[in-house]
């Protein structure tokens, strides 16, 4: 397990954060610019010495202020991928990759050159120089170089920030493969909620140098207090679903979850594949009885778990559908008219589903917003 507790004063700004993340999975540090994300990962890497606290990975202690332990960066063996790829411009892709590989301790070589090349799909790029690569290709090479240094921990500091939407869609499936196959602890730094929802297992929400919340991402994204209407981030919930079947006649796909099924425009994934989907709170309408004759395909019977007045105009409603949870944002007037209260039954009408599933093809639709995972 990754165990971080750091405190550091930077002028009038104080970072004071503690969290734990999985030994194999993605811990996301999420928050706006100036929330302390860069200070925290610099402390994890060993570029910054906190005033107090500790940084531990399993039984290895990187830093402990009380015990006087502060391992230098090269002893921590942390891989780091930045916003810009920082490849050596005079070296081919092959030699950029080998730079990290040749400097790794021989006894610690668990990740092979051919494995990384195949994992990231960069074999056609090996003879090229960095100037001949796209932004997404450069980031894949930078990720490969970091992996071949045989890191104990991988830090990814907003690695997609400089890429346009097309390049992000190109690289995200490779990062998912890395997460699922290499099984390293990864700390992902971002201020983009869609990235975090798609990749993270554990979420740390930062504001003004403090951790507002920390824990399982599915649980946190369903909390009604974390994404108010004036937040720059859109409220919603995550569901894990399985491709249950395809309706070729109407070009639809059935997604099954513990509580029901959703119909979405046809996906490329095979039957049986598991996906993660995000349903935005604004895309969930509520009805006191099952509505007839709707264009929306997804009407789900639900139980009201929590009602929260979000502001003067809006109410947020947390719903359970089997073991899954949804969030709906409606007007306070509508909430009063429906007489919503915890324990009551309601029907959730899902207008749009953002598919964050692995290698999903982006399909245009007026009803369903589909994004590749």
N, C-alpha and C positions, 0 to 999 in steps of 0.2 A: 504494500500500500504506500502511496505517496502521502506524506504527512508534512504539512507546511504551516508554520505559525511565525509570522514575521511582523516586526514593528520597526518603523523608521520614520524619523522626522526629516522633512525636506523643506527648510524654511518654516513657513506657516502651515504647510501641508503635512499631515501625518497619515502614513499607511499603517494600518493595524488590522491584520487579516489572519484568520486561521481556517484551514479546510483540509479535508482528506479526499484523495482520489483513488481510483482502482489501479491495481498493479498491471492490468492489461485492459486498456480502454482509454477513452478520451475524457479528460476533465477540461471543461471550457471556462475560461475567465472572461466574463461578459459584462460590458458596461461602456459608457460613453468615453470619449477622450478625456483624460485627466482624472479618471477614476482610480488609477493606481495599477493598472494591468502590467505596464512595462516595468515598473519598480519591482513587482512581485516576481516576474520571470527572470529579471536580472539577478535577484537574490537567489533564486533556485539555481541558476547557472553558475553563480560565483563571481559575477561581474560587479556586484554591489554587496557590501557587508551591512546587514541590518543592525540596528541598535540592540535588538533583543529578539529572542525566539529560537526556532530551529527549522531545519529542512532535512527530512529523512526519506529514504526510499528503501522500504523493507528494513533489513537490519544494517543498512549502510547510512551513516550520518554524514551529510554534506556540511552542515553548519549547526552549531549549538553554542549560543552565546554564553550560557551559564557554565558549560564545560570547557570553553575556550577552543572549540573545534571550528576550523574554517578551511576546508579543503580548497585548494586552487582549482580553477576551471578544468585544467587538463586532467586532474585526478578524479573529477566528478564524472567524466565521460558522458557529457550531455550533448546531444545533437541539436542543432538550432537551424531552423529555416525562417528566413526573414521575408519582409514584404517584397524586396527585390532579391533576385536569385543569387547575386554576388558570386557568379562563376568567374574562374580565371579566364580572361578573354583570349589569351595566347595559347590555351590548351584546348584540345578536342574534348568532346563529351566523354570519350573513354578515359582520357587522362584526368579530367576533372573528377570522375568517379573513383579512379584508382588513387588519387591524392589522399582521400580519406581512408581507403582500404589499406594502403601500405603503412599507414601510421597507427593502425589499430593494434593492440597487443595480440600476438599470435594465439595465445591461449584463450582469447575472448572472441574469436571469430566464429560467430554463430550464423551470420547472415552472409551468404555467398554472392559474388559478383553476378553470376548468371541468374540467380534467384531475383535479385533486385532489378536487373535489366528486364526480365520477364514480367515481374510484378508491375512495373511502371510503364511497360510497353515502349521502351526507348532503344531497342536494338537498331531500328533504322536511323537513329540519330548519332550513333557512336562515333562516326568519322567527322561529324560536323563541328565547326567552331561556334561559340555562343552567339555571334552576331547573326548567324543563319537560322536561329531558333525563334519560334513564337514565344510570347510571354508564358503561355501555359507549358510549353515544352521546357523552357528554362526552369520553371518551378519544379517540374518533374525531375529534371537532372539534379537540381539543388537538393531535393528530397532524397534522391538516390545517393548522393554524396554523403549526406548526413547519416543515412542508414548504414552505409558501408564503413563508417567510422566506428561501428559496433557500439552504439550508445546504450547506456542503461535507461535513458529517458530521452524523449524527443520533445523539444519545445518548438511550437509553430506560432510565430508572432505575426498575426494577420497576413498569412501568406497569400491570400487571394485579393488583398486590398487594391493592388495595382492592375488587376485583370478586369476586362469587361465581362459581360454576362456570358458570352460565348466561350471565352477561355475558362471561366469558372466552371461551366458545365463540362468542359473537356477534362479538367483535372480532378474534380470532386469524386468521380468513380474510382480513381486510383487511390485517393486518400482513404476511401471506404475499404478498398481491398487491403491497404496497409493496416488499417485498424483491425480488420477481421482476421488477417492471415499472419501478420508478424507478431501480434500480441505484445506490443511494447506499451508502457505507460506514455501517454501523449498529453501534453498541456497545450490546448488550442486557445489562442487569444483572439477575440473578435468583438466588434460592436454591431455585427449583423446577425439578427435573430434567426433568420432562415438557415444560415450556415450552422449555427449552434444547434438548432432543433434537429438538423439533419445528421449531425456527426456525434454529438456528445452523449456520454452516459451520465456524467455528473456535471452539474451546473453550479457555478459560483457567480452570483450577481453582485457587482461592485458599484458603489456610489461613494464619491468623496473619500476614497481610501478605506472604506469599510465594506465588509461582506454583508449585504442586506439579507441574503438567503443563500443556502448551500445545501445540495442534496440531489436526489434522483431527478433527472430532467423532466420526466413525465409528470411527476408529482408537483414540481415547482411551476411548470407552465400551466397547470390547472388551478393554481392558487389565484384567488380573486383580488388579493391585495397588492400584487406585484406589478400589474400592468394596467394602471388607471387610464381613463380616457385621455388625459393630457400627457401620457407617456409617449415618447417617440417610437416605442415598440408596441406592436399590435398584439392584443390578447388573443389566446387560442389554446388549443389542447393537442396533444399527440396521441395517436392510436397506433398500435402495432397490428397489422392485418396480414392476411394470407390470400394470395390469388386463388380464388375458389373456382373460377371458370370464366369462359369468354362467350359472349353472344355475338357471333360473327354476323348474323343478320342485321343487327342494329349497331354493330361496332362498339359494343360495351364490354366491360370487364366487371366481374363480381368480386368484391373484396370482403372476406369474412373476418369477423373479430368476435371476441367473447361478449356477446350481446346482440349481434345481428349481422347484417350485410349492408354494403354500400355498392351502388352502381356508378361507375365512372366511364368516360370514353375509353375505348380499347387501349390497353397497355401492351407493351412488347414482352413483358415478363411471362415466363411459363407458369402453368398451374402448379401450385404448391410453394412458390417463392414467397418469402416474407418481406414486407415493406413497412416503412414507417411513414405515416401520413400526418399532416398538420391541418386541423380544421380551425379556421379563424372564428373568433367569437361573433363577429359581425355577419358571418355567413350561416348562423344557426338561428332560425325563427322558431317560435314556440306557439303551440295551439292547445287549447283546453280539451279538444276532442279531435279524433283523427280526421284531417281535412280531406274531402273528396276532390277529384278533378283538378289536381295541381300539375303544373309542368315540372316541378321538382320531383326527382325520382326517389329521393331518400327521405322517408318519414319513419322515425324511430320512436318506439315507446320508451320513456325515460322516467326516472325518479328524481325529484328536486332534492339536492343535497345541501345547498346553501344559497341564500339570497343576500346580496350585498349592494347597498346603494352606492354606486360608483361616483356620482356627482349629482348636481341638482337636476340633471336631465336623464341620467342613465342608471340602469340597474344591471348588475352582472349576476348571472345564474350559473351555478355549477350543478351539472347533471350526471347521474350514473346510468349507464346502459350496460347491464351485466357488470363485469369488472372494469369496463372502460369508463372514462370520464370525458365529458364535453363541457365547454363553456359557451354561454350565450350572452350577448350584450344587447339589451332592448331598452326602450324608454321606461322611465319610472311609471308613467301612466299605463303602459301596457302591462307591467308587472302587477300593478294594483288591480287592473281590470281582470287579469287572469287569477287574481287572488293566490299568488304563488307563496308557498311556505315549504320549509323542509319536510320531507316525507310525502309530499303530494305527487301525484302522477301527472305527466304532461307528455305531449308529443313534440319531438324535435324535428324540424324540417331543415335538412342540410342543403343549403343552396349551392355551396362550392366546396371542393375538397382540394387542398394543395398536396399533391402526391410527392413525398420526399423519398421515393422508393429507388432502390438501386437500379441504375441503368434504365429508368423509365423514359420512353421517348416523349418529348414535349409535343402534345397534340393540341391544336387550337380548339377552343370551346367557349361558348358564351355562358355556360352553366358551371363548368368545372375548370379550375385553374390547376394545370398539371405541370409540375416541375420535376426534372430528373434529380434523383438522389446522387 
